Every structure is written in C-alpha cells, then in structure tokens.
Amino acid sequence: GTPEEFAAAASAALTDPEVDALVAVFVTPVSRSEDEYAKALVDLATDADKPIVATFLGRDGLPPSLVRRGDGDLALRGSVPSLPVDRAVAALARTVAYSQWRSRPVGVLPELSDTAPDRARALVLQVLAADPGGREVSGTQTRAVLACYRLIVAAGAEELPAAAGSVPTTVEISDDPSFGAVLSFGLSGVPIEIFGDRAYRALPLSDVDAADVIRSVAAWPLLDGYGGAVPVDAAAIENIVLRAGRLCDDIPQIARLRFTVLAHADGAEIGNPVMYVRPTTARVQEPPRRADRSEPVNG
C-alpha cells in the first residue's frame, strides 16, 4: 500500500477504543523508499495518546528515519523504536506492568498499638545474653516473643493438623545480608514447595503489602473458594502477616522466623513456630535499599 494507506490503517487502530497500544509492522515486498512510511508513523506517534512500537524492515533500535531529533541530537516524543514483533510486544507488556505497579495504592503502616515491643526485645536479648553468637530459640521462648505481638500459637499444637475446610500456609521472614528483612508467604505442601509458589515482600509491610502478598501466589484460588469451597478468612491471615512483619522489623536480632498458618472460614491459627536470633553486629550495617512509600497511621 501507499504511505497514505499505511498511515490510515495505523490511525484507525489508534482511534479504536478497543486498542490500547499499536505494533506497526512495515515490510515492503518491493524496493521502495521507506522515508515516507517512516514519516507517516512518526507524525502519528507525535500526537498519539497510546504507545507505538514498530517492526520496521527488520531493524533493531531507533532507525534514523523513525527518530524526531531535538536540540543536542536528542530523540523527542514521536520517535518510534523498532524491534522484532515478540520483543515489541514484550516491551509493551513490561510498560503496562510498570504502570500498574506505579498506580497501586500506597498503603499505610498500621500502628498496632496493642503490641509490646519492649517486652519482646527484652526476651530476645535475654536469649542472646546466654548465647551471644545466636541460636534457635526454644519453643516456650518463641511463643512468649510472638505473644508480645498478639501472635498466639494454638494451644497444645506445635504442628497444626489440617482440619476439613482449612488450608495450611506458611509464613517465613528471613534477613538477607544485602537486602534486609524479607517476608515470604505460600501454601504448605510438597507440590507447592516443589514449584516454588511463594510471594515475597520487603519489610516494613503496609496494609496493602499484607493484602497483596497472600493474593500473589498462584495457589491463591485455593484460599478464595476454589471448586465451591468456602473462602478462608483472608483478613485473619493479613493480620498475622502484618504482626509478624512488624515484630521482625522492630526486633532486628530476629534473623529468621517461620510458622504455619492454618486458615479457615472463621479465622486462622498459628502453629509450629521456629525462631532464630543473632546479634545485630552480624548484619550488614547499611540500611536496606528500598523506597519508603508508606506513612504510619493510628490504627
């Protein structure tokens, strides 16, 4: 087709409300100048309110004919990158994912005023006073530390049995030497663990982080009523995740915390807790590299 027909087809796609982005493919079967086709595409891109990428004669990058030059030879709005079709679509997909991440609610850091951080810290320091190099904390001491943050281990159950209608999950917080404390969440069970279906978030956790991390695993439908089952109490899991995250953020001597959460329709119980502590001098002293997007609020 002619440059005018090429421009008309691209313009029609851009004005279609069902189209969110355009991949313009230009491969001419005969020897023909590309300049007019490139100009038509650049003119469209200059005023377009939707992203445009091209597969232009098999070229990769920013061909000179698809670049609008500004002062200092800088590429201006309207310049169109040329990529193979698969990479062009992948680039658009990553752009959309980034935009969705940027538009997520910021979230807040709940105050959790019913916790007792000073008591929890004293218990952890008591363990380190006896073993300065750090060690695994006993079950009794672990339950006492967790109780300071209203994380109550199910009575008489170091390891919870999965009752009918309940879904076993695990929460783990560990201290990465270069990144900082990271919380992971996933369903329990060998098949789940083999496929590595876990979601991760850096501490401190906002309310949005807690809600998002439990819904980010591929097995989330099993918690949300898959196959006609009654959905579990997601808010109870979020509360546990928030409190565990706050505990490890407040007490940096906790190097690792892992426990089971047995979720059901009426709440969630904690079982099988394991805690390791070590002196803070064993950690990287530089603060973890993360953006602070949340603000504390009263809650």
C-alpha positions in Angstrom: 0.0 0.0 0.0 0.9 3.7 -0.2 2.2 5.7 2.7 -1.2 7.3 3.0 -2.9 3.9 3.3 -0.3 2.8 5.9 -1.0 6.0 7.9 -4.7 5.5 7.6 -4.6 1.9 8.8 -2.4 2.9 11.8 -4.6 5.9 12.6 -7.7 3.7 12.5 -6.1 1.3 15.0 -5.1 4.1 17.3 -8.6 5.6 17.4 -10.3 2.2 18.1 -11.4 2.2 21.8 -10.6 -1.5 22.0 -6.9 -0.9 21.1 -4.6 0.2 23.9 -1.3 0.1 22.0 0.0 -0.3 18.5 2.7 -2.5 17.0 3.2 -1.3 13.4 4.8 -3.8 11.1 6.3 -2.5 7.9 7.9 -4.9 5.4 7.7 -3.8 1.8 7.7 -6.6 -0.8 9.3 -4.4 -3.5 12.1 -2.0 -3.5 10.5 1.3 -2.3 11.7 4.2 -0.2 11.0 3.9 3.4 11.2 7.5 4.3 7.5 8.5 3.6 6.3 5.5 5.6 8.5 6.3 8.5 7.4 9.9 8.4 3.8 8.9 8.5 4.4 6.7 11.5 6.4 9.4 13.3 3.8 12.0 12.7 1.1 9.7 14.2 3.3 8.9 17.2 3.9 12.6 17.9 0.3 13.3 18.7 -0.8 9.8 19.8 -2.1 9.2 23.3 -1.3 5.5 23.0 2.2 3.8 22.9 3.5 2.8 19.5 6.4 0.4 18.7 7.3 -0.8 15.2 8.8 -3.8 13.4 10.3 -1.7 10.6 12.2 -3.6 7.9 13.7 -5.9 10.5 15.7 -3.2 12.1 16.5 -3.1 15.8 16.7 0.0 17.9 15.9 3.5 16.8 16.4 3.8 13.0 17.3 7.4 11.9 14.1 7.5 9.8 11.9 6.9 12.9 13.6 9.5 15.1 12.4 13.0 15.8 15.6 15.0 16.6 15.7 17.9 19.1 18.5 20.1 20.4 21.6 18.2 21.1 20.5 15.4 18.8 18.2 14.1 21.4 15.2 11.8 20.4 11.9 13.6 21.0 8.3 12.5 21.6 7.2 10.8 18.4 10.3 8.7 17.9 9.3 5.1 17.4 11.6 2.2 18.4 11.9 -0.8 16.0 12.0 -4.3 17.4 11.2 -7.8 16.4 7.5 -8.5 17.0 8.0 -10.7 20.1 10.3 -8.2 21.7 8.0 -5.3 20.8 5.0 -7.0 22.5 7.1 -7.9 25.5 8.3 -4.3 25.8 4.7 -3.1 25.8 3.7 -5.7 28.4 6.5 -4.6 30.7 5.5 -1.0 30.3 1.9 -1.9 31.3 3.1 -3.9 34.3 5.3 -0.9 35.5 2.3 1.5 35.1 0.1 -0.8 37.1 2.7 -1.0 39.8 3.0 2.8 39.9 -0.8 3.1 40.2 -1.1 0.7 43.1 -2.4 2.2 46.4 0.5 3.3 48.6 -0.9 1.8 51.8 -0.2 2.7 55.4 1.8 1.2 58.2 -0.7 0.4 60.9 0.4 1.4 64.4 -0.5 -1.9 66.1 -0.7 -0.1 69.5 -1.6 -3.4 71.3 1.9 -4.8 70.8 4.7 -4.9 73.4 8.0 -4.3 71.5 10.0 -3.6 74.7 8.9 -6.9 76.2 9.7 -8.8 73.0 13.1 -7.1 72.7 13.9 -8.0 76.4 13.1 -11.6 75.8 15.3 -11.8 72.7 18.2 -10.1 74.4 17.8 -12.5 77.3 18.4 -15.4 74.8 21.4 -13.6 73.3 22.9 -12.9 76.8 23.1 -16.6 77.3 24.3 -17.4 73.8 26.0 -14.2 72.4 26.6 -15.8 69.0 22.9 -16.5 68.5 20.9 -19.7 68.3 17.5 -21.3 67.7 15.0 -20.1 70.3 13.2 -22.6 72.4 9.5 -23.3 71.8 8.5 -21.7 75.1 10.6 -18.6 74.5 9.4 -18.3 70.9 5.7 -18.4 71.9 6.4 -15.7 74.5 8.0 -13.4 71.9 5.2 -14.0 69.5 2.6 -13.3 72.2 4.0 -9.8 72.6 2.6 -9.1 69.1 -0.7 -10.9 69.7 0.6 -13.8 67.6 -0.9 -16.6 69.7 0.3 -20.2 69.0 -2.6 -22.7 69.0 -2.8 -24.3 72.5 -1.1 -27.7 72.6 -0.3 -27.7 68.9 3.3 -27.3 67.9 2.3 -28.5 64.5 -1.3 -28.0 63.4 -3.3 -30.8 61.8 -5.2 -29.7 58.7 -8.9 -30.0 59.5 -11.7 -30.2 57.0 -12.3 -26.9 55.2 -8.9 -25.4 56.3 -5.9 -24.6 54.2 -2.4 -24.8 55.6 0.0 -22.0 54.7 3.5 -20.9 55.8 4.9 -17.5 56.7 8.7 -17.0 56.8 10.7 -13.9 57.5 14.5 -14.0 56.9 17.3 -11.5 56.9 19.1 -11.1 53.6 22.6 -9.7 54.3 22.5 -7.3 51.3 18.7 -6.5 51.0 17.3 -6.6 54.5 14.4 -8.5 56.1 12.0 -10.2 53.6 8.7 -11.9 54.3 7.5 -14.8 52.1 4.1 -16.5 52.0 2.9 -19.6 50.4 0.6 -22.6 50.8 2.1 -25.6 52.6 2.6 -29.0 50.9 5.3 -30.8 48.8 3.8 -30.0 45.4 3.6 -26.3 46.2 7.1 -26.2 47.5 8.5 -28.1 44.5 7.1 -25.4 42.2 8.4 -22.6 44.4 5.0 -20.9 44.6 5.8 -18.2 47.2 5.3 -14.5 47.2 7.8 -12.0 48.7 7.7 -8.5 50.2 10.3 -6.4 51.9 9.8 -5.1 55.4 8.2 -3.0 56.7 4.8 -4.1 55.4 2.0 -1.8 54.7 -1.7 -2.9 54.9 -1.6 -3.1 51.1 1.5 -5.2 51.1 -0.1 -7.7 53.5 -3.2 -8.0 51.4 -1.2 -8.3 48.2 1.4 -10.8 49.3 -1.2 -13.5 50.2 -3.0 -12.9 46.9 0.2 -13.0 44.8 0.7 -16.8 45.0 -0.6 -18.9 42.1 -2.4 -21.1 44.6 -4.5 -18.1 45.9 -7.7 -19.6 44.4 -7.4 -22.5 47.0 -7.8 -19.8 49.7 -10.6 -18.0 47.9 -13.2 -20.7 47.5 -11.9 -22.7 44.5 -14.2 -25.5 43.4 -17.1 -24.3 45.5 -15.2 -24.4 48.9 -15.9 -21.8 51.5 -13.3 -19.0 51.2 -10.9 -18.7 54.2 -10.7 -15.6 56.4 -8.2 -13.6 54.4 -8.3 -10.7 56.8 -7.1 -13.0 59.6 -4.1 -14.1 57.5 -3.3 -10.5 56.7 -3.4 -9.6 60.3 -1.0 -12.3 61.2 1.3 -11.4 58.3 1.3 -7.7 59.4 2.1 -8.5 63.0 4.9 -11.0 62.2 6.4 -8.5 59.8 6.3 -5.7 62.4 7.8 -8.0 65.0 10.9 -8.7 62.9 11.1 -5.1 61.8 11.1 -3.9 65.4 13.5 -6.6 66.7 16.3 -6.8 64.1 18.0 -9.5 66.2 15.4 -12.0 64.9 17.3 -13.4 61.9 14.6 -15.9 60.9 11.0 -16.7 61.9 8.9 -19.4 60.3 5.5 -20.7 61.3 2.4 -22.4 59.9 -0.9 -20.6 59.5 -3.9 -22.8 59.3 -6.6 -20.7 57.6 -10.3 -21.4 57.6 -13.6 -19.5 57.1 -13.7 -18.3 60.7 -10.1 -17.2 61.3 -6.6 -18.6 61.3 -4.3 -20.4 63.8 -0.6 -20.3 64.2 1.4 -23.5 64.7 4.9 -25.0 64.5 6.9 -21.7 65.1 10.6 -21.7 64.7 12.8 -18.6 65.5 16.5 -17.9 65.2 18.2 -14.9 66.8 21.6 -13.4 66.3 23.4 -10.2 67.4 22.8 -7.2 65.1 26.6 -6.9 64.6 26.2 -10.0 62.3 24.1 -7.9 60.0 25.1 -5.6 57.2 25.2 -2.2 58.8 23.9 -0.3 55.8 20.2 0.2 55.7 18.3 -2.0 53.2 17.8 -0.4 49.8 14.0 0.1 49.5 11.7 3.0 48.8 9.6 4.3 51.7 6.2 4.6 50.1 4.1 4.4 53.3 3.3 6.5 56.3 2.4 5.3 59.8 -1.2 5.9 60.9 -3.1 5.3 64.0 -5.0 2.0 63.9 
